[in-house]
Amino acid sequence: MLIIEDLKTKQIYWRSRNGNSDTWRARPGQIIMKFGQELRSSIISEYRWYYIDYDSLKTDLKDTSAPGNEWTEDDESRFLSKLELELDKVFSKQQVKSSEIQRRIASSESDVNDVKRRLAERGLEEAGPSEEEFMLLEEDLSNVIADVHDLAKFVQLNYTGFYKIIKKHDKMTRWQLRPVFETRLKSKPFWEENYDASVVKLSKLFDFVRTRGNPVKGDSAAGGSQGSFVRQTTKYWVHPDNVTELKLIVLKHLPVLVFNPQKEFDPEDSAITSIYYDNPHTWDLYEGRLKKTEGAEAIRLRWYGGMSSEAIFVERKTHREDWTGEKSVKARFMSKEKNVNAYLKGSMACKSLFEKARKEGKKPEKAIAEDEKLAKEIQYSVIKKGYEPVCRSFYHRTAFQLPGDARVRISLDTDLSMIREDNIGRKRSGDNWRRMDIGVDYPFSQLPPEDITRFPYAILEVKLQTQLGQEPPEWVRQLISSHLVEAVPKFSKFIHGCATLFSDQINLLPFWFPQMDVDIRKPVSHDFGIRRAGKSGGSYSSDEEDELDSDDEDARNKPQPAAGETSTQGAIRERISRRNVASRHAGEEQDTIYDSDDEYDEGDALAEAKRAGGVRYASALVGHWLRQTGSSIASIVPASQRFEIPRSERVRALYGDSEIQTKKFWAPKGKKIYVPIRVEPKVYFAAERTFLGWLEWSIYIGSIATLLLNFGTRPTKASFVASGAFTLLAVLSLLYSVLTYLRRSRAIRERRVIKYHDRWGPTALAVAMFASVVLTFAVEGRERQIW
């Protein structure tokens, strides 16, 4: 069920998603905005008259396909003509603006090159470019970055608009327009604009200007010393709507890592492909990596660029538990592609792989020996344990890092796809170590659906190496706490690919699997994002210019800026404050998201049901009356009072003051969701201590039984009954403790989520002891004729 608030009519109603193929779910308590309103609220001033006229097209569909009106061929032709005009309008604006941005980038590059030339040619006594020149260049580049951001948002909203209006047309008119209009979209692909080349160029220019002509230089492949650093790696999902914005934000702080600055950017250069190996019958490596068991391995073969790449990196990841005092290790060596098959089959000795390296002498003998040892271990595992290629991961990576400085490294993987490499059912890779019918031609449209899964999000990986006690940079903390990312710790491409592609063989699923049908977009949490440089050093985006201009008219009524901030920053702070106050009372758009997969309109649903007639229309009409009645009653009945309980220090330390949401997921039938559990040696010792505690009590009870049986000159009936009761209790206690210990030990080894506290055992033992004592007194009292 979804609780949806219509921001236009202010009505709140329930909506069921059960039984539909659409499984999109909103976050708990999330307000859903219709796309039409989202489009109106997201209009950028420069593009105001170039957006798709979504409301007009929607009105045409409603008026013409209303109950009693039949959608005719003339209606279809008229609607298609109007849609064509809207497509021409959007495409023309996108082409003009894209060309303008490229010219502006070229102009900025010329200005930066002029500054570089003057810096290189100046004498010892000559002054270089002034600070004002660098500030103007930085402001100009910031505006170009904001233009790229605005164009990306314009394209994304319009593409969603066309997709939704076509879907609405097919649903309301029963005429199938989507297959026909997809051809028109492909002829004017305004949505296929790739900004990676612009991002790389802008990053290089902005880094030069930001560092005032002194960019950090070093080996792009170097990682820096890790001796005195603590490395922290976190993974996040990024919605496609936010990918370009995130890249533009990061490049203002870190340059794009380019291994060969002399070469022009080619999308193929950012492609990374990995072939993962496992035993398709036992899935040892999959389960080991999923459960994070000590020593769990992952074996993969990776190459960078296209299929013509000769350098193949054979890698092995080894997981180490924290309690061991060791860190997880990723080791690899390089091999030529022509040698890979012979090496994996065992027909080539590992020593032969490194003969050339030994002869050239460019690498220390110790490093070569380590690589050879690694090669032998991987070769042995592949042959002995029957590892075969099972899954391929492909993606384009954009890495941000200072050359030679790995303290902050951010990588963004887009176009992520997982592809089957196994030979189950039919031959894919055959006897080769990888399949050859595909390359780096994303989206791999030649593959059948069962052979590929295209991941819907980009993967952001933030790697920080900070000294002990040192906080990460402020902009990194703002980024990872912003609405642009969704944290998914320990996400693995290998695990997700196997769980998706081999669903008929794998029953243990990763913990993030149920989240795939939950929209990860969130409302803006704080003022963070791309801003357009202002005259006074402040910043704001192009869709906020009109609002700031109008705010200037009321400058006399504004409060004074806080200490340490400029007047423009104070204006932005005050505007955000006013928005937040207004949104709490009126449900303003910044606290909402829109449903991009399906849009529910009660009028459309009722009209469609009326055309169908019969039971469907009757049930829809009854549901409409019930919702109207419920809204009327809700407006009369006073709302119940809410009492807020202050948070404890422990909860505040764990979750802060942000809203805490509880989610429950259910695994598909026949599957299990594996939740990561951290197991340390002391957990096993705790289970053993509990068992020994029960064993000690069993011995005490058994000793009491023996004492009662042998007490006195001769055994009596009372002593025999009491002794038997205590003996039975001792045996039951012993059996219970053994069974509990075996159950807990197995659950710990398998890392199962069970209740490890004993709810009934101690209580049952105490009650049985009490009953035994009472029985003893009763029998003995009767023997002595006390009662």
ZATINU-608175 format. One record per residue (C-alpha): x, y, z. Coordinates in pm, whole numbers, padded with zeros to 5 digits, always signed. Example, Ala and Ser with C-alpha at 12.3 -4.5 7.8 and 13.67 -1.06 7.14 Angstrom:
2
+01230-00450+00780/+01367-00106+00714/
***
This chain:
787
+00000+00000+00000/+00105+00360-00065/-00026+00664+00117/-00038+00926-00156/-00112+01295-00115/-00235+01477-00425/-00075+01820-00392/-00329+01972-00629/-00651+01856-00461/-00498+01804-00113/-00662+01462-00097/-00494+01167+00072/-00582+00819-00044/-00460+00460-00038/-00324+00295-00343/-00253-00076-00379/+00029-00208-00595/-00052-00573-00540/-00114-00774-00850/+00057-00534-01087/+00376-00593-01279/+00491-00255-01151/+00657-00310-00814/+00775+00045-00744/+00749+00143-00378/+00796+00474-00209/+00975+00527+00117/+00768+00522+00435/+00585+00852+00475/+00699+00981+00134/+00467+01224-00044/+00428+01140-00413/+00407+01428-00660/+00250+01382-01002/+00491+01429-01289/+00304+01726-01433/+00349+01920-01112/+00710+01808-01080/+00774+01939-01431/+00619+02275-01350/+00813+02308-01027/+01147+02219-01191/+01137+02466-01479/+01468+02647-01540/+01430+03008-01653/+01642+02976-01967/+01446+02673-02089/+01104+02798-01982/+00945+02787-02331/+01120+02474-02455/+00987+02204-02225/+00739+01948-02348/+00386+02083-02310/+00288+01788-02094/-00029+01940-01949/-00168+02030-02292/-00099+01684-02434/-00255+01524-02129/-00564+01746-02161/-00603+01647-02527/-00600+01282-02430/-00855+01331-02153/-01095+01542-02363/-01083+01329-02676/-01087+00990-02504/-01355+01083-02248/-01638+00834-02187/-01865+00824-02489/-01597+00952-02728/-01416+00709-02953/-01049+00776-03035/-01037+00800-03413/-00762+00802-03672/-00798+01181-03705/-00745+01218-03331/-00438+00998-03355/-00293+01200-03645/-00357+01529-03466/-00201+01405-03144/+00102+01261-03327/+00156+01591-03512/+00149+01783-03186/+00389+01535-03029/+00623+01577-03328/+00624+01953-03279/+00710+01909-02912/+00994+01673-03003/+01131+01919-03260/+01117+02197-03003/+01305+02003-02737/+01558+01858-02981/+01636+02196-03139/+01690+02361-02800/+01912+02077-02683/+02125+02094-02998/+02164+02472-02982/+02251+02473-02612/+02491+02181-02648/+02676+02360-02929/+02686+02675-02721/+02834+02489-02424/+03103+02333-02644/+03196+02677-02779/+03212+02817-02426/+03433+02530-02315/+03662+02592-02615/+03674+02964-02529/+03756+02891-02164/+04023+02646-02274/+04179+02915-02494/+04182+03160-02201/+04338+02901-01969/+04602+02812-02230/+04686+03182-02261/+04739+03199-01883/+04955+02883-01901/+05167+03040-02174/+05218+03359-01975/+05314+03159-01667/+05568+02957-01866/+05723+03260-02040/+05743+03504-01752/+06084+03605-01618/+06206+03595-01260/+06111+03957-01196/+05789+03955-01397/+05450+03924-01230/+05230+03641-01343/+04854+03646-01397/+04673+03831-01122/+04438+03680-00866/+04152+03868-01030/+04217+03691-01362/+04202+03351-01192/+03881+03449-01011/+03719+03554-01338/+03827+03230-01504/+03692+03028-01211/+03362+03214-01222/+03333+03157-01596/+03404+02784-01561/+03155+02759-01273/+02889+02906-01498/+02976+02659-01776/+02948+02373-01524/+02609+02508-01416/+02503+02521-01783/+02595+02156-01831/+02399+02070-01516/+02091+02264-01631/+02101+02106-01978/+02125+01758-01825/+01822+01828-01602/+01631+01971-01899/+01701+01661-02108/+01615+01420-01825/+01279+01585-01748/+01175+01600-02113/+01273+01240-02180/+01065+01131-01882/+00780+01350-02008/+00777+01189-02354/+00796+00841-02203/+00506+00908-01968/+00276+01082-02218/+00323+00796-02467/+00250+00543-02196/-00061+00740-02096/-00170+00757-02462/-00141+00381-02511/-00329+00317-02187/-00618+00559-02251/-00672+00520-02625/-00580+00152-02678/-00375+00268-02980/-00013+00153-02962/+00201+00461-03026/+00518+00362-02844/+00672+00131-03112/+00609+00393-03381/+00729+00693-03188/+01045+00519-03064/+01172+00545-03422/+01113+00920-03416/+01293+00948-03083/+01593+00762-03223/+01607+01000-03519/+01626+01296-03279/+01808+01149-02978/+01826+01456-02756/+01848+01221-02456/+02162+01038-02577/+02395+01327-02507/+02709+01201-02330/+02872+01456-02104/+03179+01249-02012/+03410+01426-02259/+03292+01766-02132/+03338+01654-01771/+03697+01545-01838/+03783+01871-02014/+03613+02091-01756/+03786+01899-01478/+04128+01965-01626/+04057+02338-01676/+03894+02388-01336/+04177+02207-01156/+04432+02439-01316/+04236+02750-01223/+04142+02629-00874/+04509+02564-00789/+04607+02899-00944/+04824+02739-01209/+04986+02479-00981/+04792+02154-01028/+04912+01850-00836/+05141+01638-01048/+05242+01278-01004/+05196+00924-01126/+04826+00869-01189/+04866+00501-01111/+05037+00562-00779/+04841+00508-00466/+05065+00671-00209/+05191+00521+00112/+04933+00357+00334/+05152+00302+00633/+05013+00577+00858/+04662+00588+00717/+04330+00420+00793/+04144+00328+00474/+03767+00349+00467/+03564+00241+00165/+03190+00297+00131/+02963+00223-00165/+02651+00411-00270/+02383+00385-00535/+02320+00691-00751/+01996+00737-00944/+02050+00809-01319/+01878+01148-01273/+02162+01253-01040/+02469+01111-01219/+02570+01419-01418/+02509+01652-01124/+02723+01435-00899/+03011+01430-01150/+03001+01808-01182/+03000+01852-00805/+03301+01626-00752/+03511+01775-01033/+03502+02111-00856/+03699+01950-00571/+03894+01667-00734/+04021+01633-01093/+03923+01342-01313/+04199+01082-01295/+04345+01044-01646/+04623+00792-01698/+04734+00937-02031/+04680+01315-02038/+04827+01340-02389/+04550+01127-02541/+04208+01261-02638/+03922+01123-02431/+03759+00814-02578/+03457+00651-02407/+03619+00312-02464/+03909+00416-02239/+03677+00431-01936/+03537+00082-01996/+03625-00184-01738/+03534-00551-01782/+03578-00832-01531/+03520-01207-01569/+03435-01375-01237/+03506-01742-01175/+03323-01991-00955/+03208-02351-00946/+02857-02342-01101/+02757-02654-00908/+02859-02556-00554/+02894-02176-00573/+03170-02180-00312/+03313-01840-00399/+02969-01678-00417/+02860-01799-00075/+03197-01722+00079/+03190-01363-00043/+02825-01323+00053/+02874-01455+00405/+03211-01279+00443/+03366-01587+00597/+03728-01570+00703/+03952-01630+00403/+03669-01604+00146/+03810-01546-00202/+03697-01394-00529/+03886-01469-00851/+03843-01250-01155/+04017-01157-01478/+03999-00788-01567/+04097-00569-01858/+04066-00200-01932/+03935-00061-02259/+03815-00262-02556/+03846-00629-02647/+04175-00559-02825/+04349-00500-02494/+04643-00739-02454/+04699-00677-02083/+04480-00906-01871/+04498-00869-01494/+04439-01186-01294/+04313-01081-00949/+04227-01250-00623/+04043-01082-00338/+04078-01237+00007/+03849-01134+00292/+03995-01110+00640/+03793-01072+00957/+03878-00776+01178/+03953-00995+01479/+04243-01155+01294/+04433-00827+01295/+04483-00854+00918/+04326-00652+00639/+04145-00779+00335/+04385-00810+00044/+04352-00765-00331/+04650-00910-00517/+04697-00932-00893/+04945-00992-01170/+04941-00915-01541/+04938-01167-01822/+04914-01145-02198/+04575-01239-02340/+04726-01510-02560/+04855-01694-02250/+04538-01687-02039/+04374-02006-02170/+04690-02214-02138/+04756-02077-01789/+04405-02153-01658/+04404-02503-01805/+04743-02583-01650/+04924-02647-01979/+05151-02346-01921/+05377-02332-01619/+05345-02021-01405/+05718-01962-01436/+05677-01905-01810/+05446-01608-01751/+05724-01408-01590/+06025-01502-01807/+06013-01176-02001/+05985-00968-01683/+06292-01143-01539/+06494-01084-01854/+06406-00715-01877/+06488-00659-01510/+06243-00370-01476/+06076-00528-01175/+06247-00644-00855/+06299-01018-00822/+06109-01019-00494/+05799-00871-00659/+05823-01121-00945/+05849-01408-00697/+05536-01285-00516/+05347-01264-00846/+05459-01615-00939/+05344-01751-00604/+05004-01584-00653/+04977-01726-01005/+05045-02080-00876/+04782-02049-00603/+04514-01920-00840/+04599-02185-01103/+04575-02460-00841/+04236-02332-00716/+04090-02309-01066/+04197-02659-01165/+04146-02836-00832/+03808-02681-00741/+03662-02668-01091/+03624-02292-01121/+03479-02170-01451/+03377-01830-01590/+03024-01762-01464/+02960-01388-01474/+03093-01076-01647/+03060-00724-01515/+03094-00426-01749/+03082-00056-01666/+03227+00283-01753/+03429+00430-01467/+03498+00795-01394/+03760+00827-01120/+03837+01146-00929/+04170+01168-00750/+04476+01385-00717/+04761+01217-00911/+04983+01022-00672/+04764+01107-00373/+04510+00842-00269/+04385+01010+00049/+04055+01087-00124/+03951+00876-00421/+03601+00880-00565/+03493+00657-00851/+03158+00646-01029/+03061+00340-01233/+02784+00387-01489/+02621+00160-01750/+02676-00133-01516/+02576-00465-01672/+02616-00823-01552/+02634-01091-01825/+02635-01470-01813/+02963-01638-01912/+02876-01999-01824/+02800-02288-02056/+02491-02412-01869/+02208-02479-02113/+02410-02364-02415/+02764-02267-02499/+02854-01906-02428/+03226-01892-02360/+03293-02249-02482/+03651-02356-02412/+03767-01996-02404/+03815-01800-02080/+03556-01541-02195/+03277-01518-02449/+03369-01341-02774/+03027-01252-02915/+03020-00922-02723/+03271-00648-02651/+03218-00309-02492/+02916-00220-02705/+02678-00123-02426/+02378-00183-02394/+02452-00522-02557/+02120-00532-02740/+02226-00849-02925/+02203-01056-02605/+01885-01241-02503/+01719-01110-02184/+01815-01416-01979/+02185-01352-02044/+02209-00999-01909/+02091-00779-01627/+02138-00404-01659/+02178-00245-01319/+01941+00054-01284/+02177+00273-01080/+02532+00400-01092/+02776+00286-00823/+02965+00551-00628/+03267+00433-00430/+03427+00669-00179/+03771+00569-00054/+03921+00777+00226/+04265+00747+00380/+04260+00975+00682/+04505+00996+00967/+04381+00865+01300/+04147+01118+01457/+04118+01325+01138/+03782+01398+00978/+03725+01363+00601/+03686+01684+00398/+03366+01879+00461/+03249+01855+00099/+03281+01474+00111/+03068+01458+00426/+02805+01680+00263/+02809+01465-00050/+02757+01131+00123/+02480+01276+00341/+02301+01446+00051/+01995+01340-00147/+02215+01236-00439/+02333+00904-00294/+02195+00597-00116/+02440+00406+00104/+02463+00032+00032/+02758-00104+00234/+02948-00404+00098/+02766-00399-00236/+02927-00645-00479/+02887-00662-00856/+02984-01030-00854/+02728-01121-00587/+02448-00921-00749/+02521-01061-01093/+02519-01424-00976/+02205-01376-00763/+02022-01220-01060/+02142-01431-01350/+02136-01768-01170/+01816-01728-00972/+01715-02088-01046/+02031-02223-00880/+02102-01976-00600/+01864-01953-00304/+02069-01728-00076/+02029-01363-00177/+02222-01052-00065/+02061-00816+00183/+02020-00533-00072/+01820-00751-00314/+01474-00649-00186/+01570-00280-00221/+01582-00301-00599/+01213-00210-00631/+01234+00087-00392/+01287+00432-00544/+01615+00559-00398/+01552+00924-00478/+01512+01147-00176/+01403+01505-00114/+01676+01765-00086/+01812+01745+00268/+02039+02050+00270/+02162+02325+00041/+02413+02123-00157/+02458+02097-00531/+02563+02283-00843/+02546+02658-00810/+02595+02941-01057/+02868+03185-00953/+02733+03519-00828/+02894+03859-00850/+02973+03873-00482/+03113+03527-00450/+02784+03365-00359/+02622+03112-00584/+02281+02999-00706/+02142+02790-00987/+01981+02938-01295/+01626+02849-01191/+01671+03056-00874/+01788+03379-01044/+01442+03532-01070/+01369+03456-00707/+01693+03614-00588/+01634+03918-00807/+01291+03965-00654/+01436+03916-00308/+01670+04211-00370/+01369+04443-00387/+01287+04360-00025/+01645+04386+00097/+01549+04635+00365/+01323+04376+00529/+01588+04105+00537/+01775+04013+00855/+02145+04086+00862/+02374+03801+00746/+02527+03584+01012/+02889+03623+01110/+03132+03491+00852/+02891+03483+00556/+02845+03719+00262/+02525+03903+00187/+02442+03664-00096/+02497+03363+00128/+02270+03527+00382/+02005+03571+00113/+02027+03206+00018/+02012+03099+00383/+01705+03315+00443/+01535+03186+00127/+01596+02824+00227/+01465+02899+00574/+01147+03050+00429/+01103+02749+00201/+01141+02506+00486/+00884+02693+00696/+00641+02711+00405/+00690+02347+00315/+00601+02234+00665/+00263+02404+00630/+00186+02365+00261/+00377+02051+00154/+00602+02236-00089/+00773+02057-00375/+01117+02024-00219/+00976+01767+00024/+00833+01547-00249/+00940+01323-00531/+00745+01203-00830/+00671+00849-00937/+00869+00812-01258/+00752+00458-01335/+00379+00499-01315/+00149+00791-01255/-00182+00737-01084/-00468+00965-01181/-00804+00884-01021/-00994+01050-01306/-00808+00844-01566/-00869+00522-01374/-01239+00597-01333/-01281+00685-01701/-01097+00372-01809/-01315+00157-01579/-01630+00323-01718/-01529+00235-02072/-01474-00126-01963/-01806-00130-01775/-01941-00417-01570/-01797-00522-01236/-01476-00325-01290/-01660+00006-01321/-01882-00075-01022/-01584-00155-00797/-01396+00157-00914/-01702+00373-00845/-01748+00224-00497/-01380+00283-00423/-01413+00645-00537/-01715+00703-00308/-01534+00541-00013/-01230+00765-00062/-01449+01074-00084/-01639+00970+00230/-01314+00896+00413/-01175+01239+00321/-01491+01409+00449/-01482+01219+00780/-01110+01289+00820/-01175+01662+00781/-01443+01653+01057/-01280+01424+01314/-01007+01607+01505/-00659+01468+01468/-00517+01276+01763/-00251+01446+01968/+00109+01339+01923/+00359+01331+02206/+00725+01329+02110/+00950+01123+02335/+01302+01264+02355/+01574+01039+02215/+01826+00875+02441/+02194+00958+02410/+02262+00615+02264/+02002+00652+01988/+02122+01005+01913/+02481+00881+01886/+02378+00609+01641/+02122+00791+01425/+02158+01161+01507/+01843+01375+01494/+01728+01260+01149/+01409+01061+01096/+01441+00688+01163/+01260+00466+00915/+01190+00097+00962/+01168-00125+00655/+01064-00489+00636/+01142-00703+00336/+01029-01051+00247/+01235-01283+00031/+01079-01441-00280/+00929-01783-00232/+01198-02047-00188/+01473-01786-00133/+01648-01650+00174/+01786-01303+00235/+02130-01320+00391/+02195-01044+00645/+02566-00981+00715/+02665-01091+01064/+02999-01021+01220/+03133-01324+01409/+03440-01302+01632/+03611-01582+01831/+03464-01455+02157/+03118-01546+02024/+03219-01914+02012/+03373-01885+02359/+03049-01731+02492/+02851-02029+02360/+03098-02267+02523/+03081-02082+02856/+02701-02103+02850/+02721-02479+02786/+02972-02525+03068/+02742-02326+03300/+02452-02561+03228/+02686-02860+03267/+02792-02733+03608/+02427-02707+03720/+02361-03059+03592/+02648-03190+03804/+02515-03010+04111/+02168-03157+04062/+02310-03503+04001/+02516-03472+04320/+02201-03382+04514/+02028-03691+04370/+02316-03917+04478/+02322-03761+04823/+01947-03814+04874/+01969-04174+04757/+02250-04264+04999/+02140-04051+05293/+02058-04242+05611/+02118-04599+05727/+01895-04744+05458/+01719-04602+05158/+01352-04521+05202/+01072-04473+04951/+01084-04096+05001/+01457-04072+04938/+01422-04292+04628/+01142-04075+04481/+01332-03751+04556/+01653-03890+04414/+01474-04005+04098/+01317-03660+04048/+01653-03485+04079/+01824-03743+03856/+01565-03691+03583/+01608-03315+03615/+01987-03348+03585/+01959-03565+03272/+01705-03331+03106/+01922-03030+03192/+02226-03199+03042/+02040-03295+02719/+01895-02946+02686/+02236-02783+02727/+02399-03013+02468/+02125-02958+02209/+02127-02581+02267/+02505-02568+02232/+02501-02769+01908/+02223-02552+01764/+02397-02227+01853/+02738-02344+01728/+02591-02444+01393/+02403-02115+01363/+02721-01920+01440/+02921-02115+01181/+02651-02060+00920/+02599-01700+01034/+02227-01745+01063/+02007-01483+01225/+01851-01660+01526/+01767-01561+01882/+02071-01645+02089/+01919-01548+02423/+01758-01829+02622/+01403-01729+02703/+01266-02052+02854/+01561-02262+02973/+01650-02084+03299/+01283-02043+03387/+01211-02411+03325/+01515-02511+03533/+01406-02293+03825/+01047-02425+03813/+01170-02787+03793/+01407-02733+04088/+01123-02582+04288/+00892-02872+04199/+01159-03126+04293/+01216-02963+04631/+00841-02946+04699/+00802-03312+04596/+01087-03413+04826/+00934-03234+05124/+00590-03379+05051/+00708-03740+05029/+00940-03708+05330/+00669-03544+05538/+00430-03823+05455/+00690-04086+05545/+00740-03920+05883/+00363-03882+05920/+00388-03504+05961/+00082-03467+05738/
***
